[in-house]
């Protein structure tokens, strides 16, 4: 099943990052790229699967579609799954798990179809070897995903393992860490370029500065991962994976870059410092302790990206007052910069007191958020254009 050259991949991401992911997959060599809700599908070979897992900054999981078929009921589902030779994918002494996503009236819940698929896979091994593999919910060797939409069932396997947003460089985090994938997406949406300074004066445990540094130096995010699920598959090509890793690592550059992170909490800043060192970007990221109101603007015009508290995970006494002071800091100190605020607080966003020229809907977990972009001018826009006459 997996030995064919053309594989249909379904790569998941966060809502709002699908277009960026589609471009990234094309750059990595994906073909027939199609955008879906919180996912992008494409075609590639097994080496492409390795490359996306190792190099994508925007992927959460890389799934490979095995097959699709119509079903009538649970027994029909069982028979269809039993037809597949699961011994091509794993050994009987390995473990597997089944996850089921249901959008159908054929079943009352997703537990029954998941059980049917588990039984079919186990019985396939029992017929071939006389033994049944064990099921593991924590760290299976093979994760099978079942998607049932009306009367159509699609089977996919997870090539990534745990979510790719868990890069592996974090030594410690603060109370409400920003997902690494979401941070990378926000940086890309901001339009920041490495020759310009990047400022995050509310950096928390350092995710935005670290992701910017990795991006600017072309350091593949998968370099920090200890393992991927595909390394446990029977058809894992270790030599091919090593070649792909080496080619991606050859793309690392050492261009000069100015990235600044600032944090008011001393304990959180220590976490950020540990994470920066763990990611190997301490020569690219300058961290400081202090209140954002006192943070000195770096020379030259650049980009500010901040993810201030918005009362969901971190409680703030007066959200509106905080955001007003952020807006005041923008106006007072950062004329010529482009500024971006990622927030889940509509009240806070209104209190900034500046008109945004970009508003992008994103989600931080279940929280409906906005990425707000601001052009920061000396005086007003009206004055700017008057001066050009």
C-alpha positions, 0 to 999 in steps of 0.5 A: 500500500505504501510502496507506490510512488504517488501518495495522496497526503492530507496535511493539517494546519490551523484555520487561516494558515491553509493558503500559506501551507499550500505555498510551502508544500509546493516549494517542497515539491508537492503536486496537485495541491488543494486547499481544504478547511484546516488542511491541504492535500497534495501528491508526493512520494515517500521521500516527500513525506519525510521532507514535509515532516522534517521541514514544514513550519506550518504542518501539524500532522502529515497523513497519508491516504490509504484508500476510500470506499463506500460503506453501508454499515459496521459489518461492511466497514469491517469487511472492507478494512479486512481486505487490506494487507496490514502486515505491509505496514507493521509487525504483529509485535508492534502496536496500533491505534484507531481514531475515528472522525464521524460525519454520518448518520450510519452510526450513533457515535465514533466508538463503534466504527473505530472498534470495527476497524480495530477488529479488522486490523487485528483479525488480518494479523490473526489470519496471517500469523495466528496472533493479534497486535496490541492497541496502544493509545499513548505511543502507537507504532501505527496510528490509523485515522478513519474519516466517515463522511455520509456513506464514504470511508477514508483510511489514513495513517499518521506519518508524523506521530505527535503534532509537529507544533511540538518542535522539541526545542522548548525546555520550559514554557510559560502559562499560555505558550503560543503554538510554534506552528501558529507563531511561524504562521503569524510571522509569515503573515506579517511579511517580516524580512530577515534584513529588518529588525523584529521586535516582540516586547511581550515575548513570554517564553520566546516562541515568536523570536525563536521561530523568526530566527529559525526561519531566517536561517533556514533551520528545519524545525524537524531537527529538534524532533527525537522521532517521527512515526514513519521511522517505525514503519516496515518500509522506512528507508533510513538511507533516503531519510538521511539524504533528505535531512542532509540536503535540508541542513545544507540550506542553513545560512548564517545571514546577520539578523536582529531579533529582539524579545522582551519580557516583564516577568523574570521567571518567564524570561529565564524560560525564554533564555533556556528555549533560545539556547536549546534552539541554538539561536542565542546569537540571533535573538537578544532578550531583555527584562523589563516593562514594554513601556520602557523598551527602547526601539532598535535602530531602523524601521522593522516589524513588531509582532506581539501576542499580549494577554487577552484574559482567556489563559492569562488574567489581566486586571484591565485589558482595555488599559493595557491595550491602550498603552500598547497603542500609545507605545506604538505611536510614541516610539515606532513611527516607520514600523509595521506592527502586528497584534495577535489577540483574542480580546475584541475589547482590547483590540478596540482600545489600541486606538489605532486604525488597523489596515489588516485583520486576519482571523486565526484561532489559538486553540478554541479561541477566536482571535484576530491578527491585526496589522498597523502601519505606524506613521509620523502624525496622521496618514492625512499629514503623510500624504499632504507632505508628499504634495 
